[in-house]
Amino acid sequence: MKIVLTGSIGNIGKPLTQALIAKGHDVKVISSNTERQQAIEKLGAKAAIGTILDEKFLTDTFTGADIVYLMETMDAAGGDLADQENDFIAVINQIGQNYKEAIEKSGVKKVVHLSSVGAHMAQDNGILIFHHNVENILNRLPEDVVIKTMRPVGFYTNMFSFVHSIRSKGVIISNYGGNRKEPLVSPLDIADVIAEEIDKPFQRRIVRYIASDEVSPIEVAKALGEAIGKPDLQWQVIPSEQLLNIWLNAGFNPQVAHGFIEMQESQGNGKLYEDYELHRPVLGKVKLHDFARDFAAAYLQK
């Protein structure tokens, strides 16, 4: 099948491209970075260099495809979390509208959309509201367009942000913590699930959650601490207002800072995972202890 992938060849895109190529699919990868073209072609895929902010480019690229894989990220909306003026949510809403228009104009009938846990919520999900918005935009497509909505949980790779506080303060700092387990996921398991869904029949619109492991913040601190040679590493909980001020003083975009605070509050009280709990998936292969080795490699780099 002819498949178009958005998201370039990052943590999900690269293993997904490799998996689809290995299955014999004709894969085209969209990237805004001309320097990625050679790397994309080396994987055996075709490169489409352009921006998902350009609806005509998307339409031209989608035309003739059997399936399109869509994802929206803050990187695609500007990426610089210190940009004080950027309205990330508005830009991503526009990306969602561009996707919808390009799908309608190109005639594509099969869509895999990478959304997120929390996208079922119209409020209290913080920065994840943009996934909720894009899901709603795509769901306005004609009924004969079959959409498989993938909702991964929090990425292990987000924990690389802990490196700074561990080095400077000796602790992990957040506005929630404790023994409540929450699901986490590896990009490798996300790629596996998407590749699996692409090869399954597209008979109706579905939502599928993706997770690799379920662990508590205390267990995360223990696993990461042992991996980096700090077995007593603690997960320290501070008030939301205090954490917000730390981020704002560090130069974070206010929309992003407030959005992450609200999202993490919903993680801590479990609200973010209410729909996940009703539709729990089979967990993937990559467990916390596997990621801890990658975390240690990053932490120990000089």
Secondary structure by P-SEA (a helix, b strand, c coil): cbbbbcccccccaaaaaaaaaaaccbbbbbbccccaaaaaaaacbbbbbcccccaaaaaaaaccccbbbbbbccccccccccccccaaaaaaaaaaaaaaaaaaaacccbbbbbcccccccccccccaaaaaaaaaaaaacccccccbbbbbcccccccccaaaaaaacccccccccccbbbbbbbaaaaaaaaaaaaaccccccbbbbbbcccccaaaaaaaaaaaacccccccccccaaaaaaaaaaacccaaaaaaaaaaaaaaaaccccaaaaacccccccccaaaaaaaaaaaaacc
